[in-house]
Amino acid sequence: MRDCFCTINLDQEEVYRTQVVEKSLSPFFSEEFYFEIPRTFQYLSFYVYDKNVLQRDLRIGKVAIKKEDLCNHSGKETWFSLQPV
């Protein structure tokens, strides 16, 4: 079992971090957030981490969406597969 959290990044800048979902192999974060995009960017990325108290948190996987592809997913629920990091 893992304790997981997710970060949302514009390129390499973190703009949001979820709460930790404890002891799950299929975490569901069920969080909504809103933020303004103050600058240009190339990718909106979601990173999933395994929370580690004694060592550095381990990146499990990521989803990266190009800015120009975001309009294809606006207003609808879409599932993406995690890619290895």
C-alpha positions in Angstrom: 0.0 0.0 0.0 1.1 3.5 -0.7 0.5 7.0 0.6 0.0 9.1 -2.6 -0.4 12.7 -3.5 -0.5 14.6 -6.8 1.0 17.9 -7.9 -0.2 20.0 -10.8 2.5 21.9 -12.7 2.7 24.5 -15.4 5.9 23.4 -17.1 8.1 22.8 -14.1 6.4 25.2 -11.6 4.1 23.5 -9.1 0.8 25.4 -8.8 -1.2 22.9 -6.7 -0.7 19.9 -4.4 -3.4 17.5 -3.3 -3.9 16.0 0.1 -2.3 12.7 0.7 -4.4 9.6 0.1 -3.2 7.0 2.6 -2.8 3.3 2.1 -4.1 2.9 -1.5 -2.9 1.4 -4.7 -5.6 3.2 -6.6 -5.8 6.7 -5.1 -8.8 9.0 -6.0 -8.1 12.6 -5.1 -11.5 14.1 -5.8 -10.3 17.7 -5.4 -11.3 20.7 -7.5 -9.2 23.8 -7.7 -9.1 27.0 -9.7 -6.1 29.2 -10.6 -5.2 31.9 -13.0 -2.6 31.2 -15.6 -0.4 34.3 -15.3 2.1 33.4 -18.1 2.6 31.4 -21.2 3.4 27.7 -20.7 3.9 24.6 -22.9 2.6 21.7 -20.7 0.1 21.2 -17.9 1.5 18.2 -16.0 0.1 16.0 -13.2 2.7 14.1 -11.2 1.7 11.3 -8.8 4.1 10.7 -5.8 4.5 8.0 -3.2 4.9 10.0 0.1 8.0 8.9 2.0 8.6 10.2 5.5 12.2 9.1 5.8 13.4 9.8 2.3 12.6 11.9 -0.7 9.1 11.4 -2.1 9.1 9.0 -5.1 7.5 10.1 -8.4 5.4 7.2 -9.6 4.2 8.6 -12.9 2.9 11.6 -14.8 0.4 12.9 -17.3 1.5 15.9 -19.5 -0.9 17.8 -21.7 0.2 20.3 -24.3 -1.3 23.7 -24.0 -2.8 23.6 -27.5 -4.5 20.2 -26.6 -6.3 21.5 -23.5 -9.3 22.8 -25.4 -10.0 19.2 -26.6 -10.6 18.2 -22.9 -12.4 21.2 -21.6 -15.8 20.7 -20.0 -15.7 16.9 -20.1 -14.3 14.1 -17.9 -11.2 12.5 -19.5 -9.0 9.6 -18.1 -5.3 9.5 -18.9 -2.8 6.7 -18.3 0.2 7.5 -16.1 3.4 7.6 -18.0 6.7 6.5 -16.4 8.9 9.3 -15.1 
